[in-house]
Amino acid sequence: MMKKQVYIISHSHWDREWYMPYEQHHMRLVELMDDLLALIETDPAFHSFHLDGQTIILDDYLEVRPEKRAAVQKAIQDGKLQIGPFYILQDDFLISAESNTRNMLIGMAESKKWGTPVMLGYFPDTFGNMGQTPQMMLQANLESTAFGRGVKPIGFDNEVLPDDQFISQYSEMHWEGPDGSQIFGLLFANWYSNGNEIPAERTAAKAFWDQKLADVEKFGATNHYLMMNGVDHQPVQKDITAAIRLANELYPEYEFKHASFTEYLAAVKEDLPSDLGTITGELTSQETDGWYTLANTASARVYLKQWNTRVSRQLENVAEPLATMAYDLTKAYPHDVLDHGWKTLMQNHPHDSICGCSVDEVHREMMPRFEKANEIGKYVAEEALRHLTAAIDTTDFPEGSRPFIVFNTAGTPRSGLVSVTVELARKTFREGLPSKLYHELKDAPKGHYQVIDAKGQPVAATISEEEVLFDYELPKDAFRIPFMKRFVTVQVAVEEMAEFSWETFALVEADVAVETKDAIVKEDGRQLVNAHLTIDIADNGSLAVTNQQTGDTFENLLVFENVGDIANEYIFKQPEGDQAILSTTFPHQIKVIENTDLVGVVEISQTLMIPSAADEQLAEEQKAVVDFRFRKAKRNQELVPFTMTTQVRLERDSQRVAFKTTVNNQSKDHRLRALFPTGIHVDFHEADSIYEVVKRPNQVSTHWENPTNPQHQHAFANLHDSHKGVTVSNFGLNEYEIVDDTICLTLLRCTGELGDWGYFPTPEAQCLGEHTFEYGVAFHGAPEERYETYKQAQAAQIPWTTAQMHRQAGTLAPRAQYIQAQGETMAITALKRSRYQDKIVLRGYNLADQETVFAVTKDHTTAELLNLLEEPMEGRLTPAIKPYEIRTIGLKEM
C-alpha cells in the first residue's frame, strides 16, 4: 500500500508593509534572502523555497544586495527559488480589473526573465476572492489557484450550516466562475502556516505531528497532504531537512518530502475523488458569523481609494488610449515608461496597503507612489496629445479663431459638458517684467465669444470671464518659455461623442454675448430640471427626484447618516445602543453656484453636531486588546460641528445627478454615509466587481451575527425591479451596503487602530481635516435599461481630454473615431498596444448574464482572439460574447 504523502513547502508570506513601515519589513526581507541563499549553498538536501508568488521580492532584495544577482539567478535556475507568477500579492477587490490583469502580465514577464514561474494563481491572504478568478486564471494559462479566505471548510465532521453558500467538505475543490470557467481550487484550510516551525527534536516533533496530521487529514480529499512551512515574515527554517528526516523516522506510514507547489499540484490533481465539490463565483465568507469578511477595509482611509481610482483611470483610460492613437503617427509606444508607471502604482496594491489596514507610516509612504504614478500617466498622455494635436487639420476654422480639441477616451459614447482652457493672448517674459505684462493683459479690452464646430455651426457652450495667469512651455529643442496668458474657461456641450474619438471646436469672437436660455435651476435654487429629471430640494434638505421617462418619484435621497465606530481599520462596529445622527434633523442653506441652460449647480450646506470621539473606555479596551466584538465603549457626550457642503449638479443632457460633498472632519471614531432609499424591495442587487457585474443577495444567511453586511464596488451599485431601477455611482468610494430598499454609500470611516493581532495605534486613520467625495445617482425604467447607467457610471470616472491647437494644416481629420467597439452590454477596460506583438489590444467584458454581440472595427487591420497575457488563443473570433465573458482582441495593421 502506498504511503500517505506529506508535501512540506518552505515559504514566507511577505507583506511588503503592514504593522511596521516598509523599510522595517524590507530590511528583514534582506536578512531572509541572505539566510536563504546561504542555506541553499550549505544544505544540498534543501529542496526549494516558495517566494510568495510575487516577483517584486527579487527587486526589493537586489536594491540592497545588487551583488547577489548571480546567486539569485542560479538559485532560480536550479529550482531552489520558486518564483512568480504575479508582480505583487494584491487585494483583488479594491484594485481595478485592469490592475489585476497587469499584475499577472507584468509578473509573468518578470518571472520569465529569471526562469520558469510557478503556474499557480496564488492568493494566500486576499480579503475575499473575485468571482472571475477562474476565467482570469485560465486566460493566463493557470489551471490552479490557492487561497486562504472565502470558503469555510467543514471536513469530515460535516458541520453544514443552513443556507451557507461558501462551504467545502475538502480543502481541495473545483472553483467555477460566472461564465462557466472551472479551475482547481486549493484552500489553506488550516491556514498557510499549518507546517510552520517543525520541530527537529523527537518529543516535540511527535506532539507537533500528531496534531498537525490530524488537522490536515480532516480536510484532505486525497492522501496527498500539504504542509506550509512558514507564515507572515517568517525566517527560513534552517534545520528543515533534519526535521523532515526525523518525521520520516517517527511515522513510517507517511512519506514526508520537502517539495514545491508544482510537485504537489501534479500529485494531488491525479488523485482527486469523484465527489469533489464545486464552489461558484466570488468567495467572500471568512467565518460564518460574518464578521471577518474584512469588507470594511473598502472604507478604511478612503483617500487611498480615491487616489487609486484617479491614477488607475489616468493610466488605463487616458494615457494608454492616447498613446495608442498617437502610435499611428509616431510608430513608437512608451512601453517602458508605462510599465514603470504600472509598477509604481501596483506597489500600493498589496492587501495591507490599498486596504488601508497598516500603520500610519505605511500609508504616508503610499501617497508619493500614487503621485509619481499619476505624473507618469500624465506625461505619457501629454506626449501623445502633443503628437496628435500637431497632426489635426483645423484649416476649416476661420482666420483668427482659436481651435481646441476634445477626446473621449472612454469605451462608450458620452454626452456632457467638457471644460477647456482657451488662451486668448500671451506675453513672454522676454517682453518685460512679469508684473507689467500681467497688468497689460488684464487691462486689455474684454471681448465676446462663441464656440463653433468644424462646419462653422454654433455649439452650445458657456464661457467664463477673462483671466490672466502665469504659464510656461517646455520645447523639445529649446529652453523653457515662461509667459503671462489671458484666457477663458469654456464649457462646451458634446452630444453622444463616440467611444475613442475626437472632435475639434473653435472659440471665435462674437458681436454680443450669447444670452442664456431657459436655465436649469428654478424656484430660488430649490429645483433643478432638464429633459430627463426633476430634482426638488425638500424642507429637510433631502432630495426628491422624478424620472420623467417613467413618472416615478424617489424621495428622501441624499440623507447623510453619522454613527459611531469602535472597531478598527479592518472592521466596522457600531457601539451598542448608538443612534444614527441624520442630516435631516439639522437646518440647511441653499446657494446657487451656477445656472445656465447647460448646467445647474446648487450647494446645500449643513452643519451636524456629532460626538467628538468615542468615550475613554475605548482607549482602555484598545490597550487591553479587547476583541472589538465585545467592546462596551460608547460615543462621548462632547458635541462638535461637522460641516458639510454638497454641490448638486445637473447637466442639460444628463440622466445622472452628480454630487460633490466636502466635509471638515474634526471628530474621531465614526462613519458617514449617504443614503439613497429606492422604494424597491427585491431579494438581490447588482454591483460592479472585477470584470463582472455581480448579483448579490440583499439578505444575509441565518447564522450571520454581524449586524451589517458591507460590500465592495468600483463604479456603481444598483437596485431594480421589473419597472424601475436606481444606480448609485461613485469615484473611489468602494464600500456600500444594501439596507432594505436603501443603497447606503460610505463616504468616510474614521478609526484609531490597525486591529488584527495586537494594538497598533493609527491616529491618521481618523482622517481629520477636509475631504471631498464625488458620486451620483441615475434612474432607469425596464431592467434592460440598467446597463446604460452602468456604462455611464464607469465613464463618469474618466476625465475628458482637451487641448488648444493652432489653426493649421494636418493629416488627421478634425473629427474622427480611432476604433469602433460596440456592444450593448460590453464594458471596455483597455485600449493599448501589446509589448510582445505588433498589435493593438482592446479588452472588455460582458456586463450581462445574457449573450450579446460585440463588434470591433478599425480600418486596415485584422483581428484575432488573445488571452490576458496578450497571447493568441485557440478558437475563431466571433461576434457573439457569452454571459460574463472577458474578451481581449488583438488588431494587427495590414
N, C-alpha and C positions, 0 to 999 in steps of 0.2 A: 504494500500500500504506500502510495506517495506521501511523503511528509507534508505537513502544513507549512506553507511558505510565508516567512515574515520578511518584508522588504523595509529596510531601515534607510531613510533618506535624510542625510545631513543637510541642514539649511539654516538660515537665519532670516526671519521675516523682518525686512529692513524698511521701517518708516523713516523717510529722509529727515523728517522733523515732526515733533509731536509734543511730548511733555518736557522736552528740552529744546533750546534753539537749534537751528540747523547745524551750526558748526560743532556743537557738542556731539550730536549724532555722527557728524562727518568724521570727527577725529576717532570715534570708536569704530567706525567703518574701516578706517585705515589700519587700526590695530587688528580687526578681524581678518582683513585681507592679508596683512603681513603674516599672521599666525597660520592662516590657511595655506598660503604659498610655501611656508616653511614645512608645514605638516605634509604637504604633497611631496616635497623633496625627501623627507626623512622617513616616511612610512609608506612603503610600496603597497601595503595592503589597503590603504585608504582609497576607497573606490572613487567617490566623487562628492561634490558639494553643489546643491541646487542654489543658484544665485538669485532666488526670489522672483524669477520671471521678468526682471527689469534690467535693461542694459545700461541705464544711467548709473548704476553702481560702478561700472567699469570707468566711466568718465570721472566720477567723483573720486575714485581711488587714484587714478593716474594724474589727476590735477595736483595731488600732493606727492605721489611717488612716480613721476614720469619714467624713472629709470627701471621700473618694474614691468614695462610694456612687454618685453620679450618673455618674461616669466609668465605673465598673464596669457600671452598668446600660446605658449607651449602647453600650459595647463588646460586651455580650451581645446586645443588640437588633440591632446591626449585623452580628452573626455573627463578630465578631473574637475573642471569647472563647467557646470551645465547652465547655459545662458539662454535668455530670451523666453518668449518671443516679443514681449512688449518693451516699450521705452520706459514707462513708469507703471506703477500699480495705482490706477486711477479710482476715483469714485465714479462709477459709470452713470449714475442717475443725475449727477449735478454738473456734468460737462456735456457739451453738445454731441449730437450724433456724429458729426464730422470729427470732433476731438477724439472720440472713441476709435474711429477708423484710423486717424492719423497716428494714434498711439500704436496701433498694430502695424501700419505701413512703415513708419519710421523705425519702430522697434525691430521689425523683421529685417529691414535693410541693415540696421546697425548690427544685428546678430550675425548676419551672413558675412559682414566684413571680417568677423572674428572666426567664424566656423559654422557649425550646424546648430540652429536653435532647437530648443525643446518644443516639440509640436503639441503644446498643451495650453489651452486657454486658462490662464492662472488668475483666479480671483479669490485669494485666501481670506481677505478681510474687507471686501467691499460691503457697504451698508445696504444690503439687498442686491439683487441681480436683475438686470434688464431682461425683458421678455424676448427681445430679438437676439439674445446671445446665441442660440443655436444657428440661426441663419447667418449671423455675422461670422461666427467661428468657421462654419463650412466655407464661407466666401473668403476666408483667409487660410484655407487648407488645413484647418484644425478640426479634428473629429472628436476631441475630448475636452472636457473642462473640469477644473477642480475649484471648489468654493467652500467657504466656511459658514455662510449665513443664508437664510431664506427658506430653509426646509427643516422641519423637525423630524429627526429620525425616531422611529418607535421601536425598532429592533424586534427581537423575538418575544418581548413581553406584550407586544401588540397593544400598546397604550393608545388606542384610537380614540380621539375626541370627536364629538359630533360636529358636523359642518366645517371641518378643518380641511382646507384645500392644499395645505402646504406640508404634507406628511409623506414619508417614505419608510417602508419597513427596513430597507437596507441603506448602507452608506453608498452603495452603487445604484444607479438608476438611469433610465432614459430621460432626456430632457427635450421637450418638444416646444418649438416656438409657434407663434400665432399663424405663421404661413405653412405650418406642417413640417418644417425642417426638424431633424432629430439628431442629437449627438449623445455621446456617453457622458454622464454626469457623475462626478465623484464628490461626495460631501465629506468634509472633515468632521465626522460625527462626534469624535472626541477631541475636536479642535486640532489645529496644526502644530500642537505641542505634545501629542499623545506619546511620543517616544523621546521626550526631552530628558537630558542628563541621565543616561542609562548607567547604572552602577557597574563598576568593574570589580567589585568586592562580592564574594559569594552570598553572604547572608542578605545584604541589601539588594543584590540582584534577584534573589529568589522572591523576596517580598514585592519588588518592583514588577517583575514579570507575571507573577500570579495575578496581580490586579490588572495590569495593562493588557494581558492576553484575554482575560475575561471581558474587559471593556470593548476591545476591538472585535472579538468574536460575536458579541451581542448584536452587532450591526452588519457584519460582513456577509455578503451574498455568496462568497466563494471561500476556498481555503487559501486564498492569497490575501495577506493582511498588510496594511500599510502603517508604518510607524514613522512619524515625523520627528526627527531628532533635531529639535531647535524650537525657538519661539521668538518673540519680539526682541531684536537687537542681541540675540544670544551669541556669545563667543563660540567658536567651533569647539566641539568636544574632542580634545586631543587624544584621549585614550579610547576612542570609539571602537577601533578594531579589536582591542583587548576585551572590551565589554561584549562585543559580538561573539568572540571566541568563547567567552565564559557562558553566554546564553546557550550556545550550541552544546556545551558540555552538560548544562543543567537540564535541558529539555530536548532529549534525543528524538522525540516525536515531531519536533519542529526543525525547520532549516532557516536559520537567521542569516540574512545576507545584507551586506552594505550595497545599496543599489541606487539606480536613478529612476526618475519617473518614466522614462522611455521603456525600461525593462519591466517595471511594474504594470504599466498600462497594457503592454503587449500580452503579459501573462493573464491578467485579470479579465481582459476582454475575450480571451479564448475560452473562458470557463464560466461565463455568466449563466445563471439559471433561467429557465423559461418563464418563471413567474416574476421576473424583474419588473418593478413598477415604472410608470411614466408620470413625470410631473410636467405641467404645462405653464407657459407664459412667464410673467415676471415672478421672482421669488422674493417676497418681502416680509416673511414671518421669521423672526429670530427666536422668539419664545411665544408660546400660545397665549400668554396673558396680554400680549400686545404692547408691552412697554418698550421692548428692546429692538423695535424695528429701526430705531435711530433716524427716522424720517425727519425729526425736528432739527437735524443738522442743516436742513434746507433753509432754516430761518436763523441760524447762528451767524452773527456778523454778516448781515445782509449786504453790506458794502462790498464784500468779496464777490458775491454772486453778481452784483451789478457790474463790477469791473470785468468779471469773467465774460459776461454777456457782451459787453462793449467790445472787448478785444476779439472774442470769437467772431462776432459779426464783421469786424474790421478785416480780419484775415480771410474768413470764409466767403463773405458776401460782398466785399468791396475790393480788397487787394487782388485776390485771385481772379475774379471775373475780369477786372480791368486789365490785369497783366496778360490774361488770355486773349482779350480783344486786341491789345497792343502787339501781340506776337505777330499778327498778320502784317504789321508794318516793320517790325524790328528783327523778326526771326530770332529773337532772344527771349528767354524766360528766366526770371530770377530764382531758380530752384534753391540754390544755397542760401540766399537771403531769407526766403520763405521758410525753409527748414529751420534756420536759426530762430526765426520768429515763433514757429510752432514749438520748438524745443523749449524756448524761454517760457511760453505760455504753459506748456504741459508740466513744467517744474512746479506749477501751482495746482496741479490736478491730483496729486496723491490724496487718498481719502482723508487723511488727518489734516490736509492743507485746505483744499477747497471746501471741505465740510465745516471749516471754522471751529474745529474742536481741538485746538492746540493752545499752547501758552502764548501770551501776547507777542513775545519776540518773534515767534514763527510768522504770525500774520502781519507783523510790521515789515518783515523781510519780503513778504509776498507782494507788497504794493509796488516796489521798484520793478519787479519782474513783470507785473501787469503793464506798468507804464512803458517799459522797454519794448515789450512785445507789441504794444499798441503803436509805438512810434515806428517800429519796423514795418508794420502793416500800412501805416500812413505813408511812409516813404515809398514803398512799392506802389501804392495807389497813385501817389503824386507823379512818380516817374512814368507810369503807364499813361496817366492823364496828359502829361506833357507831350508824349508822342502822339496820342490820339487827337488832342485839340489842334496840334500843328498840322494835322492832315485833313481836318474837316473843311469843306468848301463853304464859305459864307458870302460868296460874291453876289448871291441873290438879295442880300440885305442892302439897303440904300447907303450911299456915302454918308459918313458922319454918324452912323449907327454904332451901337456897342453890342456886338453879338455875345451870347453866352449859351452854354450847353447844359442839358440835364441828362444824366444817365440813370436808368432804372436797372440796377444790378441784381434785383430780386428775381427769383424764378417764376414769378407770377405777374400778370398785368396789375397795374396800380393806378389809382387816381389820388390826387391830393394837392396840397399846397406845398410848393418847393421854395425854399429860401435861398437866395444867392446874392452875394455882394457884387455890385457892378461899379467899377471905378469910372469916374467922370473926368478927372484931371489929376495930374501929379506934377510935383516939382522935386527934382532930385537935390540932394544936399550939396551938389556942386554949384547949384544956383544961388546959394545964400545960406544964412543962418536958419536952422530948423524953425525957430520961433517966428521968424519973419515969414517964412514960407507958409507956415501954419495959418497965420492971420491973412495972408494974401488969398489963400484958397477959401478960408472961412468967410471972408468978406465979399467974395465974388457973387454976382447976382444969381439968385436961385432960378431954376428952370422948372418946366412942367414936362412930364414924361409919360409914355405909354409903352406897352410891350406888344411886339408883333411876332408872328411866326415866319418861316422861310418863304411863305407865299404872300407875305405882306398883310395878312389878316390880323386884326387886333385880337389879343388874347387877354382873358380876364386876369388881372394882377392888382396887387396893392404895392405902393411904392412909398418908402419912408421919406422923412425929411433928409436933406443932405447933411453929411457929417464929414469931419476931417480927422485923420489919424495917421500915425507913423506906420510904414511898412517897408519891406525890402525884397530884393530879388537876389538869387544866387546863380548867376550864369555859369554854364558848364565850362566856359573858356575865358572867364574874366573874374575880377574881384567883385565882391558884393556891392550892390547898389542900394543904398538907403534913400528913402524919399517920403514926402508927405503926400497923401492922396485925399481927394474929395470923392465921396462915394454915396450911393444909396443902397438900401437893402430892399430887394424886390422879392415879393411872394407871388409866384406865378402858378396858376391853376393848370395842372396837367390832367387829362382825362383818358382813362384806360390805356395808359402807356404800356406797351408790350413788354414782356419779360426780356431781359438782356438787350435793351435797346437804348437809343439816344435820340434826343430831339433838340434842335437848335432854335433859339429865340434871339430877339434883339431889343434893347432898350433904345427908343427913338424919342426925339423931342416932340412934344405936343403943343398945340396952340393954347389950350387951357387944361387945368387939372381935370382928370376924369372923375365924374361925380359918382358917389356910392349909390347903388340901387337899394332895393329892399334889404335892410340889414337883418342879420340872423338873431341878434339879441333884442328882446322885446320886454315890455312890462317892467321897465326900470331895472332890468337885469334879472328878473325872476323867471324869465322864459327864454329858451333858445329853440329855433325852429329851422329845419331845412326840409327838403322834399321827402325825406325818409323818416325823420324823428321829430317829436316834440318833447322838450325837456322842461319840466316845471320844478322850480325850487320850492319845496313845501315850507310851511311856517316853522318846522323844527329843523330845517337845514338839510333834510334828506331830499332825494330826487324822485320824481315820478316821470317815467319815460314812456311815451306812447309810440309803438311801432306802427307807422301809418300804413304799412303794407297789410298787416293783419288786423289792426284795430286794437291789439292787446296793449294794456297799460300795466306797467310794472312799478309798484310803489315801494317806498322806504328803501330805495337804493342808496348806496354810499353813506351808510351809517357806520361810524367808527366805534370800535369796541376796545376797551382797555381793561386788562385783567393782570393779576399778579403772576409771577413765575418764580418758584422756589427750587427749581431743579438746576440744570447745567447746560453746557453747550450742546450736549447730545440730545437732551430730552426736556420737554416742557412739562411742568406740573403746576397746576393752579392750586393755591392754598385752599385748605378746607374751609368752606363757608364764604369764600370770596365771591363778591357780587360784581358783575361786569359794570363798568362805567361807560355810558353811551354818550356819543356826541349830541344826540337829540335832546338831552336834558340841559344843555348849555346854550346861551344865546349865540347868534351868528350874525355876521355882517356880510353884505354883498357889495362887490365893486366890479364895474365893467372895465375890463382891461383892453379889449379890442372888439370892434364891432363894425364889420363891413358886410357886403353881400357874399363874400367868400369865406369868412370865418368869424365866429363869435367866441370870445373868451370871457368868462365870468369867474371872479375869485370869491370863494366862500372862506371866511375867516372864523375860526372858533378857538376858544381857549378853555380846555378842560382843566379841572382841578383834580389831580391824582396824587396818591401817596408818593412820597419822595423815595421810598425803598421798602424792602421787607423789614420786619422788626428785628431786634437784636438777637432773637432766638435763631435766626437763620445762620448768622455768623458762627454761633456755637455749634450748631448742627453740622455746618461745613467743616469746622476744625475737628470735630469728633468723627468725621467721615460717616455720618448717619446716612443710610440709603435714602435717596430722595423720595422713595415711595412712602417712607414712614416719618417724614418730617412734619412738624406741627407748627412751623413758623407761619406768620400772617403778614399782611402788609401793615406798615406803621400808620400812625394817625396824623403825621405831618403832611399836609397837602401843599403841592407846588403847582404852579401854572404849567400847562402843557399846550403850547400854542401851535395851531395847525392852520395852514392856508392851502386850499385846494383850488387849482385852476381847472374849470370845466370847459373843455374845448370842443366845439362842433364846427366842422368844415362843411362847405356847401354841398359837396357830392358824397359825403361820408355816411356810411351806415353804422359807424362806430363813434361812441363818445370817448374822448381821451381825457385822462386826468393826470395832473401833476400835483402831488401833495408834498409840501415842505413842512417839516416839524423841527422844533427846537427842543430836543430831549434833555431834560435835567433830572430825570428820575431813573431809578435803578430797579431791577428785578420785576420786569413787567413785559407785557406783549401788547402790540397794537395790530388790529386787523380792520379791513374794510369789508363790510357785509353787503351782499347782493341777494336779497330774497327774490325768488323767481315765481313762487306760486306753483311750481312744477313738482309734483310728488310722484317720483318714479323710483325704481329699485337700483338703477345703475346710472353712472355718469361717464363722461369721456374726458381725457386729458392727453396732452402730447408728451411722449416719452422719447426714447432713443429709437429713431426710425419707426415710430409706431404711434398711432392714436389708440391708447389702451382703454378698454372698458373695465371700469372698476365698480364693485358693489358699494352702495351707499351705507349699508348696514354691516357692522362687524359680526364676527361669529359669537355664539352664545357664551363662550368661555373667555372672551376678551374682557380684561379687567380695566385697562386704560380707558378713562372716560373720554379721551379724544382719539381721533383717527386721522392723523396728518398724512398728507400725500405729497409726492414730488410732481412738478410740472416744469415745462420750459417756457412755452409761449401762451398757453391757454388751458382753461377748464370749461366744460360745457354741461349744462343740464337741458334736456329736451324731452318732449313727449310727441305725440303724433300730430300736434297742431302748431306748437311754438317751441322756441328754444332761446337760451341766453348763453353767450360765450364771454367769459371774463378773461381778458388778455393782460399781459404784463411785460415789463422789461427787467429781468434779473431778480424777480420775486418768485422763488422756486417752491414755496410752500403754500398749500391751500388745504381746506377741509370742507367737506360737504356735511352740513348740519341740517337735517330735514330737507327743506326746499332751498336752502341758502348756500351760495358759494362764498366761503369765507377766505379772503386773501390776506395772508400775513404780510404786513409791511415792515415790522420791526419787532425783534425779540432781544431782550437785554438780560444777561445773566452774569454772575460774578465768579464762576469757577468752571474748570475744564470738565470735571466729573470722572467717570470710569473708575480707576483702581486706587485713587488716593485723593488728596486735597491739593489742588493746584490753583491758586487764585488767578483770575483773569479780569482785572478791573477794566481793561479796554473792551472786553466783550459786553460791557454795559452800554456801549455805543452812545456815550454822552455827546451832545452837540447837535449840529444841524444835519438833517438828512433830507433827500428829495427822492420821491418814489414816482415812477411813471407806470400807468396801467390804463385799462379801458374796458368798455363793455359794448357788445354788439348783440343784435337781436335778429332772429330769422323765423321763418314760417315752417314749412314742411321739413321733415328730418333731413332730406337730401340737400337742403339749402345750407345746412350747417358747415359743410366742407368749405364753402367760400369764406365763411367767417374764420375758419381755422387758418386758411392760407393768408388771409389779410392780417390776422393776429401775428403770424410769423413774419410777414413782410413789414409790419409796423416796427419791428426791431431793427430793420435795416435802414441806415440813413441814405437819402438821395445823394448822389454825387453831382457836383456842379463846378463849372469853371467859366471864367470870362475868356473870350478869344478876341483876335483881331479880325477885321474884315480882310479875307484872304482867299486865294485860290487853293484848292486841295483835291486830294484823290478820293476822299470819303464824302458820301452824301450828307447833307445837313440833318437828315432824318433817316434812321436805318435800324434794323434789328439784326444783331450779330448771329443769333441762333434761335430757332423756334423749339420750344419744349412744352408741348401742350398735352395735358391730361386732366380731365375734370377733377379727379381726386388725387392727383400726384403733387407731392411737395418736393421741390428741388432743393438739394442740400449743398451741391458743389458744382462749380464750373471752373476747371483748372486745366493745366497740362500735365501729362504724365512725365515723371522723371525718367522712366525706364523705356518708354517707347515714344516715337514722334507722333503723339496723338493728343487731341482734346479729350478731356474726361468730363462727362456730365453724369451726375448721380442724383437719384431721387427715390422716393418710396411711396407706396400706395397708402393713403390715409384711411381707406375704407376696407370693410370686410367683404367687399364685392369686387369682382374683376372690373378693370377699366381699360381704356385704350390710351396708349401713350405714344405720341408721335414726336420724334426729334429730327429736325432737318436743318442742314446747313449746306449751302451751295458748294459744289466741287469737293464733297467729302463722301467717304464710305464709312458705314457704321458697323461695329461689332460689339458683342457682349463681353464685358470684363467682370472680374471679381473685385473684392475690396482692395486687393493688392495690385490692382490695375493689370492683371494678367488675363489673357484670353480665356474665356470659359467655353465649355462644351455646350452645344445647342445652338439653334438658329435664333437670331434676333427677330422676334415677332412683336406686333403692336400690342398684343394682349398682356396686361400686367395682372398677376394673381393678387388676391387679397393679401395685404401686408408685405408684398414683395419689395425688397430692396433691389434696385437695378442700377448698374453702372454701365454707361455706354461710352465706347471709345470711337472717336471720329478722326479718321486719317485723311489728310488732304490728298486729292487725286492729282 
